[in-house]
Amino acid sequence: MTKVELYTTMFCPYCARARSLLQKKGVSFTDIDVMTDDDKWNEMIERAGGRRTVPQIFIDGKHIGGSDELTALDHEGKLDPLLGVGR
């Protein structure tokens, strides 16, 4: 089973867009709220190579980037194979 992790905040429209795309594909994911958790915030920055914007998305431990990168992968037909789902 593919492990998908999203570092997010509650009121972020890009986070909502990423969640929506993954839900549409029927993919389970772990939503890690960094809004009030400094440890998770610092973990996100370290894992994302210094990036400080949300969302930061990881699929099977590989850093994908943010919502724009996730959407681009989907449009290029590269997201479903990463997620292990069919169209």
Beta strands, then each sheet from edge to edge (+ up, - down):
strand 1: 4-8
strand 2: 30-33
strand 3: 56-59
strand 4: 62-65
sheet 1: 2+ 1+ 3- 4+
end
